[in-house]
Amino acid sequence: MQANTARLKDLVKQHGWPTLGMVGNDAAQGAWLIVQHADEDRAWQRQALGLMEALVSVGEVCKSDVAYLRDRRDMETGRQRYGTQGRCVAKDEWAPFQTVEPEHLDERRKSMDMTTEEASRKRAGVMCANVQAH
């Protein structure tokens, strides 16, 4: 993972953030996945987030990718905006960690081209199939 992060950093330094128009959806998604999981380099995640956020308004990055990375970084403060970070709480049941203004969560998710919190919980619940109930 560290080798992928180092390579992506080099590419970004040379060419800027890999946008949808520059590299296509699959490669742009791959770049986001690398930075999303580069938790050992939070400064890099914050830098990449800034680059990505600047490209949202021109449609050159997926809004949902920005939301996921924003939440990943916001977990440092313990409160996320889009409810993308969470955990299995029981068999077949996933729940997001605390969110800012939960009464407006679905509005924020919609603005980032994401499904509702309920739909997200159901989809993520599949990952919790092997969780033992307490």
C-alpha positions as CSV (number, residue, x, y, z in Angstrom):
1,M,0.0,0.0,0.0
2,Q,2.8,2.4,0.8
3,A,4.3,1.9,-2.6
4,N,1.0,2.7,-4.3
5,T,0.7,5.8,-2.1
6,A,4.2,6.9,-3.0
7,R,3.5,6.4,-6.7
8,L,0.3,8.3,-6.6
9,K,2.0,11.2,-4.8
10,D,4.6,11.3,-7.6
11,L,1.9,11.3,-10.3
12,V,-0.1,14.0,-8.6
13,K,3.0,16.1,-8.2
14,Q,3.7,15.8,-11.9
15,H,0.2,16.0,-13.4
16,G,-2.2,17.1,-10.7
17,W,-5.0,15.0,-9.3
18,P,-6.1,12.2,-11.7
19,T,-9.4,13.5,-12.9
20,L,-12.2,11.7,-14.7
21,G,-11.4,13.5,-17.9
22,M,-7.7,12.8,-17.6
23,V,-7.7,9.1,-16.7
24,G,-11.3,7.8,-16.8
25,N,-13.5,6.5,-14.1
26,D,-11.6,3.3,-13.2
27,A,-8.3,5.0,-12.7
28,A,-9.8,7.9,-10.9
29,Q,-11.6,5.4,-8.6
30,G,-8.3,3.6,-8.1
31,A,-6.5,6.9,-7.1
32,W,-9.3,7.6,-4.6
33,L,-9.1,4.1,-3.1
34,I,-5.4,4.5,-2.6
35,V,-5.7,7.8,-0.7
36,Q,-8.9,6.7,1.1
37,H,-6.9,3.9,2.7
38,A,-3.6,5.8,3.3
39,D,-4.4,6.3,6.9
40,E,-0.7,6.2,7.8
41,D,-0.3,9.5,5.9
42,R,-3.1,11.8,7.1
43,A,-1.4,14.9,5.8
44,W,-1.5,13.3,2.3
45,Q,-5.1,12.5,2.7
46,R,-5.9,16.1,3.7
47,Q,-3.9,17.4,0.7
48,A,-5.6,15.0,-1.7
49,L,-9.0,16.0,-0.2
50,G,-8.3,19.6,-0.9
51,L,-7.4,18.8,-4.5
52,M,-10.5,16.7,-5.0
53,E,-12.8,19.2,-3.4
54,A,-11.6,21.8,-5.8
55,L,-12.6,19.6,-8.7
56,V,-16.1,18.7,-7.6
57,S,-17.7,21.8,-9.0
58,V,-16.4,21.1,-12.5
59,G,-17.4,17.4,-12.4
60,E,-13.9,16.0,-12.6
61,V,-14.1,13.8,-9.5
62,C,-17.0,11.7,-8.1
63,K,-18.8,13.6,-5.4
64,S,-19.3,10.5,-3.3
65,D,-15.5,9.8,-3.3
66,V,-15.0,13.3,-1.8
67,A,-17.7,12.5,0.8
68,Y,-16.0,9.3,1.8
69,L,-12.6,10.9,2.1
70,R,-14.0,13.9,4.0
71,D,-15.7,11.6,6.5
72,R,-12.5,9.5,6.8
73,R,-10.6,12.7,7.8
74,D,-13.4,14.1,9.9
75,M,-13.3,11.0,12.1
76,E,-10.2,12.6,13.7
77,T,-12.7,14.9,15.4
78,G,-15.2,12.1,15.9
79,R,-17.9,13.6,13.8
80,Q,-18.5,12.9,10.1
81,R,-20.8,14.7,7.7
82,Y,-22.0,11.9,5.4
83,G,-22.2,8.8,7.6
84,T,-19.8,6.7,5.5
85,Q,-17.7,5.5,8.4
86,G,-19.2,3.0,10.8
87,R,-19.1,-0.5,12.1
88,C,-21.0,-3.7,12.4
89,V,-23.3,-3.5,15.5
90,A,-25.0,-6.9,15.1
91,K,-25.5,-9.7,12.6
92,D,-26.4,-8.1,9.3
93,E,-26.5,-4.7,10.9
94,W,-24.1,-1.8,10.1
95,A,-24.4,1.6,11.7
96,P,-22.5,4.8,11.0
97,F,-20.4,6.5,13.7
98,Q,-21.7,9.9,15.0
99,T,-22.6,12.4,12.4
100,V,-23.0,16.2,12.4
101,E,-26.6,17.3,12.4
102,P,-28.1,13.8,11.7
103,E,-31.5,15.3,10.9
104,H,-29.9,16.7,7.7
105,L,-27.8,13.7,6.8
106,D,-29.8,12.5,3.8
107,E,-29.9,16.0,2.4
108,R,-26.1,16.1,2.5
109,R,-25.8,12.6,1.1
110,K,-28.1,13.5,-1.8
111,S,-26.0,16.6,-2.6
112,M,-23.0,14.2,-3.0
113,D,-24.9,11.9,-5.3
114,M,-25.2,9.2,-2.6
115,T,-28.1,7.0,-1.5
116,T,-30.0,7.5,1.7
117,E,-28.6,6.5,5.0
118,E,-31.1,3.7,5.2
119,A,-30.1,2.3,1.8
120,S,-26.5,2.6,2.8
121,R,-27.1,0.7,6.1
122,K,-28.8,-2.1,4.2
123,R,-26.0,-2.4,1.6
124,A,-23.3,-2.3,4.3
125,G,-25.2,-4.7,6.5
126,V,-24.2,-7.5,4.1
127,M,-20.6,-7.1,5.4
128,C,-21.9,-7.9,8.9
129,A,-23.3,-11.3,8.1
130,N,-20.7,-13.1,10.3
131,V,-21.0,-10.8,13.3
132,Q,-22.1,-12.7,16.4
133,A,-24.9,-11.1,18.4
134,H,-24.0,-10.3,22.1
